[in-house]
Amino acid sequence: MAITDIKAFAHLTDSDIDALRTDLDTLRREVEQSRGHRDREYILRAIRIQRTLEIAGRATLLASRQRGARYLGIALLTTAKVIEMMELGHNISHGQWDWMNDPEIHSTTWEWDFAGPSAQWKRSHNYVHHTYTNVVGLDEDLSFVVLRMTRDEPWRPIHLIQPLVSVVVAAGFEWAISLHDWGLERRHTSAPRRHLVSAPNTAFLRKLSRQLGKDLLFFPALSGRRFKSTVQANVTALVLRNLWAYVVIMCGHFPDGAEKFTVEEFENENRGEWYLRQLLGTSNFTAGPVLAFLTGNLCFQIEHHLFPDLPSNRYADIAVRVREVCDKYDLPYTSGSLPHQFWQSYRTVFKLALPNRLLRRTADDAPETRSEQKFANRLPHPVTPTRYGLRSALAAAAHKSRGQRI
């Protein structure tokens, strides 16, 4: 099953976790105190780049008569939508730039280019997901509601088709997220299902109408006789943006080493253990500056979950310090190339489409789901927190079980 005792799993004492909290709190405070002109210029430049690309893309599609120009317009519009969703909408809505007190670049006023309202997404993502990260039964993002991504979730026959379902979710990622957020908002406000004009329904339908009208009616209408081809181009840009967002999110939450946790572990959690859960429950992938920008710097998912409201342009520098903290406490820092992280994530989608009895490893010792019980009979001698850190314990357990079928 998922981790029930994070201290036992990480092989840390109470004093170790207190020291970990102090180190990460100090890092947060240093970044907060150093925010300034460089960060302001970064977000303003990102907004200019995004708007320039969108104007260029839409203008190219409106004027294009050749196939090559149309492909260029799609590429420009797709890139603009990727930047708006990943670097602007996601990060601004997290409050990363609220410290500037700019009314136009603020989590309370920014409405992103997305099917669902920002307010509904912020409740689902900023509060639910970032509070209950990878807690089985509380974090609905753990499975995107429809996928089985941990052996802690009981297998059902419907899971046999989840490799196909995952493709549908990827292509319509924007819709999957928006519908999920809408449902959560209705539950949160206790809006009756039959009350069609409830506040959540009204907000969702208003935003949905605006988005569909913009991409499927208004801009295509400006292209006159090329209405149909412009609709097709806009839909293509939306699907490509959705696929990219899906890949980035999968790589940050589901590769091997992104651990899962029980409700019992969460209920007794202190601030240091919250930090530890974020660090163990997420993963990064390597990226240069351009790729990082196109992911909204979510290639640094570990740093984002540790400090979701710090400016995204700081994550690369923060990552250096977080690695030092992991080395200090002998904790793993899960990272790899984008193809490698996505392959591991998607392998889990295919693997967990099958019932547990057809899988080799147990729910305590599977690559995608481990618990402190993994070490129970694997270490060469009794483990104490002062003798082993997690990386050392994992290495010792692997050495002990080498050659065994697990």
N, C-alpha and C positions, 0 to 999 in steps of 0.2 A: 504494500500500500504506500501511499505518499508519506512524506516525512511527518512524524508525530512529535519528534523532539529535535529541534534544530541545533541545540547545543551538542547533543550526542552525535548527530550527523556531522557537524562541522568540527567536532573534537575541540571545542573551546570551553573554557570555564566562564563563570559569571564575570569575573574580573577581566577576562579577555574581551568579552562582548562589551563591557562598559568602556574599555580602552578603544575598541573599534568605533563605538559611537562617538567618543570624544574626537578621534582622528577625523571622522567624516563630518562631524559638526564643525570642526575647525576649518576643514576644506571649504564647506559651504559658506561659512562666515567670511573667509578670505575672498572668495569669488564675489559675494554680495557687495563687499566693501570696495571692490576694484571695478565694478561696472561703471561705464562711462562713455566717452565720445566714440571709442573704437566700436563698441557694441551698438550704439545708436546708428553709426554709419553703416554697419553691417546690415541691419534690418531694413534701413531705408534703401540701400543698394539692392537688396534682395527683392523688395517691392518693385523698384524700377525695372529690374531685369524681367520679372514675371509679367508686368504690364506691357513692356515692350514686346516680349515674345508673343503675348496674346494678341495684341494689335496687329503685329506682323503676320501671325498665323491666320487670323480672320480676314485680313486684307488680302492675303495671298489666295485664300479659298474663294473670296468674292470675285477676284480678278482672274483666276486661273482658267485657262482654256486647254492647257496641255496636261497630260498625266503627270509629268515630272513636277510641275508647279503644284499640282494638287497634293502629291506626296510630301512636298516640302511644307505646304500649309498644314497638313496633318501632323507632321513632325514638330513644327513650331507650336501648334496648339496643344499637342500632347505634353510637350515639355513645360509649357506655361501652366497647364492644369496640374501636372506633377508637382511643380514648385509651389503652386498655390495651396495644394492639399497638404504636402509634407512639411515644407519649411515655413509657410505662412499660417494657414488655417490651423494646423495641428499645434504648432508651437506658440503662436499668439494666444490661442484659446487656453493654453496651459498657464497663461499669466507670465510668460517668460520676459515680456517687455512692459509689464504694467508699471515697473519702477520708473519708466520715462514720463509717466503721467500724460501721455499723448492720447487724446480722446479717440483718435482714428486708429491707433495701433494698441488696442487694449482688449483684454479678454472679455470685458462686458459689452463691447460694441462691435467686435469683428464678426461678420457673418461670412462664412466661407463658401466657396463654389462647390456645393455638395447638395445631394438630394434632401437630406434631413436638416433640421434647424440646429445651429451651433449649440443652443441651450440644452437640447435633448442629448446631444452627443457629449457635452461636458459632464452631465450627470452620470451617464453610462460609463464614460471613459475616465475622466479626471477623478471622479469619486469612486465608483464601484471597482473599476479595473485596477487603478493605482493604489487603492486601499487594500483590496483583497487579492493582489497579484498571485496567481497560480494556487489559490486556496480552492481545493476541490469542493464544489457545491456552492461556492460564493462568487467566484470569478467566472462569469459567463463567457468572457473572452477566451477562456481556457480551451474551449472547443468550438468557438463561433456558433454555439448552440446546437449545431447539426453534426459536428464531427466528433469522433471518439479519439482523443489525443493522449489518454493515459489509461493504463490498465485498471485504475481505481474506478472508472466508469463501467458499469455492467454492459456486457455486449448484448446487442439486440440484432435480429436479422436484418434490419434496415441498414446497419453499418456495413453490410456487404457491398453496398453501392457507394460508399463514401469516397472512393477514388474519383468516381464520376461526379458526385455531389460537390467535391472540392473544386473541380474545374468550373462548375456553374457558379459557385461562391466567388471564385477568383475573377471571373469575367464580369460578374455583377456585384463586386465587392462594395461599391458605394451603396447599392440598394440593400445588400445584406446588413450592413452596418446601420443604415438609416431605419430599416424596419425593426431591427433589434432595439435600437435606442427608443423608437416610438413605443414599442411594447413595454419597455421598462418604464418609460414616462407615464404610460397609462396605469401601470401597476402602482407606481409611486404616488400618483395623485388619486388612486382609487376611482378612476373614471369608469363608469359603467360601459360595457361593450356596446349596448344599444343606444347610448347617448352619442349620436353622431356629431353633435356640435360641441363636444367637450373641448377644453383648452388644448390638450395634447393633439387631438385630431385636427382642430382648426389650424394650429401652428404648423403641423406636419403637411397638411394639404396646401396651405398657403405657400410654404417654401417649395414644395414639390411642383406646384403649378408654375412658380417663377422659374425654376430650373428647366423644366420641360419647355416652357414658352421661349426661354432664351436660346437654348441649343437646338430645339427642333422646330421652332416657328419663326422667331424674330430674325435671327441671323440668316437662316436659309431663305426667308422671304426677300431679304436684301439682295440675294444673288439672282433673283428673277427666274429665268428659265432653268437655271442650274440648281433650283430648289432641292430636288431629289439628291443630287450628288453632294450638295452641302450638308444635307441631313446625314447622309452616309459617312461623310468625312467627320462630322461632329461626333457621331456615334462611335466611329473607329477611335477617335482621340479619347473618348470616355472609357472605352473598353481597355485600351492600352494603359491608360492611367490606373484603372482598377487592377489590372494584372500586375503592374509594377508595385502598387501599394501592397497587394497581397504577398508578393515575394518578400518585400522588406519586412512586413509584420511576421511572416512565418519564420524568417531568419532570426528575428529578435526574440522569439518566444518558444520555439519548438525543436531546436536542434538537441542532440544528446547533451546532457549536462544542464539543461534548463529544468530545474527541479520543481516538483509539485509538493503541496503541503496540505495537512488536514485542518479541519475547523478547530479541533482541540488545540493544535499548535498555535493557531492565530489568536484564540481567545485569551491566552496567557502571555501574549507577546508584549515586550517592552520596546523602547525606541531602538536600542541596539540590535535586537532581534529583527525588527522591521527592516533595518538597513541590511542585515544579513540575508533575509528572505529575498529582498530585491536583487541583491548581488548574485545569489545562488539560483534565482528563478528566471533570469534573463540571460541573453547572450549577444555578442557582437559579431560583426564581420568586418574584414579589412577593407578599407576604401581610401582612395586619394581625395584631394579637396573637391574635385568636380563630382565624383560619385557620392561623396558625403553630402554635398549640397543638394543633390537630386534625391537623397533619402530623407531630407530634413534633418540630417545628422543623426538619424536613427540607426545608422550603422553602429553608433555608440548607445545601444539600447540599455546596457548596464548603467551607464552614467545617467541616462535619461530617467531611469526608474529610481535611481538614488536621489536625483535632484531634478524632478520634472519641471520646476518653475525657474531654473537657472537658464540663461541665454544659450541657445543651441550652439552658437559659434564658439562657446567655451569648452564644449565637450571633449574635443581633441586634447586640450591641455589638461582637463580634469582627468582624462583617462590615464595619463602618465602617473598621476598621483594615486589613482584608484589601484592601478597595478602594483604600486609600491605597498599599499595597504594589504593587498592580497598576498604579496610576498612576505610581509611582516607576520601575518597570521596563518601562513601556509594554507591559503584558500585558493581554489581554482578560479581562473579568470577565463570564462568560456568564450572563445573567439576562433574564427577561421575564415577562409575565403567565402565569398558570397555563394558560388556554386556548391561548395562543400556543405555549408550550413543549410542551404535550401534542399540539397539531396537528403541530408539527415532528417529534416522536417517532413519531407514528402514521403520518405521511406516509412515514417511512423504512420502517415495516413494510410498507406497500403497495408502495413503490418497489422494495425489495430482494426482493420476491417474484418479480421478473423477473430474467432472466439479464443479466449486465453488458453484453452486446452490444446490448441494447435500451435501455440507459441512455445519456444524453448525456455526462455527465462521466466523468472517469477516477477511478481509485482514489486518485490523488494530489490531486485537486481537486474532490471531491464534498463537499457540505455536511456529510454525516455522517461522512466519512472523508477526512482531509487528511494530507499529509506535507510534509516540508521540500522535496520536489521541486516542490511547488506554486509555489515562488518561482523555480525554475531559469531560466525564460525569460520571466517576467512583469514583473520589476522594471525600471525605466527605466535603471538603471545598476548596476554590481556592488554587492552588499550586504556590508557589514561589520557585526559586532555593535554597534560603537560608533556606526554611522550610523543604524541602524533598530532599533526595538523591534518586537515582533510585531504590535501594532496598526498601527504605521506601515507595516510590510511588507505586511500584508493590504490596507491602503488603497491602497498603491502598486501592488500586483498587480491589485487591482480596477480601478484607473484605467487601467493598461496594457491590460487585457483588455476594457475597456468596448466594447461593440458586437460582440464576438466571440461565436460560439456555443461555449460551453464546457460 
